[in-house]
Amino acid sequence: MQKRVTINDIAKLSKTSKTTVSFYLNGKLDKMSKETRDKIKKVIDETGYQPSIVARSLNSKQTKLIGVLIGDITNSFSNQIVKGIEHIAHRRGYQVIIGNSNYEPESEERYIDNMLRLGVDGFIIQPTSNFRKYEKISQESQKAVVFFDSQLYEHSSNWVKTNNYDAVYDVTLNCIKKGYTEFLIITADTSLLSTRIERASGFIDALKDNKLPHTSYLIEDAETTVENLVTFLLKNISPDKKTLVFVPNCWALPRVFKALKEINFEQLNTGLIGFDNTEWTELASPTVTTIVQPAFEEGEQATKILIDQIEGLNIEQRQQVLDCGVNWQESTQ
């Protein structure tokens, strides 16, 4: 078994002191020459040295741990967010603890309490409608917090999100130009997330501005079956009218697509548009048009903001809005 490389080994191989190596690892480089920094870096790269988080936390009063709280870890958007978070966290010497709240307040509180007990240095959170309680994290425990996918409208905070409203509004206008005259929106409860409000509002406002009506259907995560959706679709789709079905929730799109396939929507002059799900929408038959969020970049930006806050590099409030793209496919031809 290969012996673990220690900080003493790095000091000997780079011909510096253990204290100097410790300063390097903790980013205290102000009084360190470039030659010394380069020597230490070269030895670390050659040996593959991984510093002990416990040892570093004792020296720096930090654990180098980031708590990440996500509403639903199962969809592709969340997977890409996590990859973006881990990409930046690893580069800057942090590790990530992930909690899947399933949008349940009790679960959120439990994860936050457990992460605080583990001593995380800060949080990246996908907030629900109960997110105002998260201010206690920064006020009571003095932890840095960055929100993603939503923003706090009534309070100053750090957040990164996408231009959901504008993206949906523009796509809806484009579909109107394509000749759609009937519009259905199948959405989860918009009161849980500001993101859902923005997407539904972008769709509805675009129709209102063009004096076009719409019909809504509330889909529940567990209760709504494919059979329920088939019943709704058959009631609201007419073969002689061009109908667009909009599904703003990642997790709901596969279920709605399956229901549409059961009624042969390709022959019913009906279109479908959703969000993300690119891992299967480009392989489906027909392929499905989706609005695509830059989730990986969103995770990266949220982590940069958080770590800067933790390390005191930029303590001002920072907000960022990223642009979505559109992956036009056969379902809206």
Residue pairs with C-beta under 8 A, 6 or more apart in sequence:
5 47
5 48
5 49
5 50
7 18
7 21
7 22
7 25
7 51
7 55
8 18
9 47
9 49
10 21
10 40
10 43
10 44
10 47
10 49
11 17
11 18
11 20
11 21
13 43
13 47
14 21
14 36
14 39
14 40
14 42
14 43
15 39
16 36
16 39
16 40
20 32
20 36
20 40
21 40
22 59
23 29
23 32
24 32
24 36
24 37
24 40
24 41
25 51
25 56
25 93
26 56
26 59
26 60
27 311
29 37
43 49
51 93
53 63
53 64
53 65
53 95
56 62
56 64
56 93
57 63
57 64
57 119
62 121
62 310
63 118
63 119
63 120
63 121
64 93
64 94
64 95
64 121
65 94
65 95
65 96
65 97
65 118
65 119
65 120
65 121
66 85
66 89
66 94
66 95
66 96
66 97
66 120
66 121
66 122
66 123
66 124
66 303
66 306
66 307
67 97
67 99
67 111
67 112
67 115
67 116
67 118
67 120
67 122
67 123
67 124
68 82
68 85
68 96
68 97
68 98
68 99
68 123
68 124
68 125
69 99
69 101
69 108
69 111
69 112
69 115
69 123
69 124
69 125
69 126
70 78
70 81
70 82
70 98
70 99
70 100
70 101
70 126
71 78
71 100
71 101
71 102
71 103
71 126
71 128
71 193
72 78
72 100
72 102
72 103
72 250
72 251
73 79
73 82
73 98
73 100
74 251
75 250
75 251
75 276
75 277
76 250
76 276
76 277
76 278
76 279
76 295
77 250
77 275
77 276
77 293
77 295
78 126
78 295
79 295
80 295
80 296
80 299
81 126
81 148
81 149
81 295
81 296
81 298
81 299
82 96
82 98
82 299
83 296
83 299
84 295
84 296
84 297
84 298
84 299
84 300
84 301
84 302
84 303
85 96
85 124
85 299
85 300
85 302
85 303
86 96
86 299
87 296
87 299
87 300
87 303
88 299
88 300
88 303
88 304
88 307
89 95
89 96
89 303
89 307
92 303
92 307
94 121
94 307
97 115
97 118
97 120
99 107
99 111
99 114
99 115
100 107
101 107
101 108
101 111
101 126
101 128
103 128
103 192
103 193
105 128
105 130
108 128
108 130
109 133
112 123
112 134
112 137
115 123
116 137
116 141
116 143
120 143
121 143
121 144
121 310
122 143
122 144
122 145
122 146
122 306
122 307
122 309
122 310
123 134
123 137
123 143
123 144
123 145
123 146
123 306
124 145
124 146
124 147
124 148
124 299
124 302
124 303
124 306
125 131
125 134
125 145
125 146
125 147
125 148
126 147
126 148
126 149
126 150
127 134
127 147
127 149
127 150
127 152
127 193
127 194
128 192
128 193
129 191
129 192
129 193
131 147
131 150
131 152
132 152
132 154
132 155
134 145
134 147
135 155
137 143
137 145
138 144
138 145
144 158
144 306
144 309
144 310
145 157
145 158
145 306
146 158
146 159
146 160
146 302
146 303
146 305
146 306
146 309
147 157
147 158
147 159
147 160
147 161
147 302
148 159
148 160
148 161
148 298
148 299
148 302
149 161
149 162
149 193
149 195
149 298
150 159
150 161
150 193
150 194
150 195
151 157
151 159
151 161
151 194
151 319
152 159
153 194
156 317
157 317
157 319
158 305
158 306
158 309
158 317
158 318
158 319
159 302
159 319
159 320
160 298
160 301
160 302
160 305
160 319
160 320
160 321
160 322
161 195
161 298
161 320
161 321
161 322
162 293
162 294
162 298
162 321
162 322
162 323
162 324
163 321
163 322
163 323
163 324
164 195
164 198
164 199
164 202
164 324
165 198
165 199
165 201
165 202
165 205
166 202
167 202
167 291
167 323
167 324
167 326
168 198
168 199
168 202
168 203
168 206
168 246
168 248
168 291
169 202
169 203
169 205
169 206
170 206
171 273
171 291
171 326
172 183
172 202
172 203
172 206
172 207
172 246
173 206
173 210
175 244
175 271
175 273
175 332
176 206
176 207
176 210
176 212
178 271
178 332
179 242
180 242
180 243
180 244
180 271
181 212
181 241
181 242
181 243
182 236
182 237
182 238
182 241
182 242
182 243
182 244
183 203
183 207
183 212
183 213
183 214
183 215
183 243
183 244
183 246
184 214
184 215
184 216
184 217
184 233
184 236
184 237
184 243
184 244
184 245
184 246
185 200
185 203
185 204
185 214
185 215
185 216
185 217
185 245
185 246
185 247
185 248
186 216
186 217
186 219
186 229
186 232
186 245
186 246
186 247
186 252
186 256
187 196
187 199
187 200
187 216
187 217
187 218
187 219
187 247
187 248
187 249
187 252
188 196
188 218
188 219
188 220
188 221
188 249
188 251
188 252
189 196
189 218
189 220
190 196
190 197
190 200
191 197
196 248
196 249
199 248
199 275
200 248
203 214
203 246
203 248
204 214
207 213
207 214
215 236
217 229
217 232
219 229
219 249
219 252
219 255
219 256
221 251
224 255
226 255
226 258
226 259
226 262
229 255
229 256
229 259
230 259
230 262
230 263
233 245
233 259
233 260
233 263
233 265
234 263
236 243
237 243
237 263
237 265
237 268
237 270
239 267
239 268
239 269
240 269
241 269
242 269
242 270
242 271
243 268
243 269
243 270
243 271
244 270
244 271
244 272
244 273
244 332
245 256
245 260
245 265
245 270
245 271
245 272
245 273
246 273
246 274
247 253
247 256
247 272
247 273
247 274
247 275
248 274
248 275
249 274
249 275
250 274
250 275
250 276
250 277
252 274
253 274
253 275
253 277
253 281
253 288
253 290
254 277
254 280
256 272
256 274
257 272
257 274
257 284
257 288
260 270
260 272
265 272
266 286
271 289
271 331
271 332
271 333
272 288
272 289
272 331
272 332
273 288
273 289
273 290
273 291
273 331
273 332
274 281
274 288
274 289
274 290
274 291
275 290
275 291
275 292
275 293
276 290
276 291
276 292
276 293
276 295
277 288
277 290
278 290
278 292
278 327
281 287
281 288
281 289
281 290
281 327
281 329
282 288
282 327
282 329
286 329
286 330
286 331
286 333
287 329
287 330
287 331
288 329
288 330
288 331
289 326
289 327
289 328
289 329
289 330
289 331
289 332
290 326
290 327
290 329
291 324
291 325
291 326
291 327
292 324
292 325
292 326
292 327
293 322
293 324
294 322
294 323
294 324
294 325
297 322
298 322
301 320
301 322
305 314
305 318
305 320
307 313
308 314
308 318
309 315
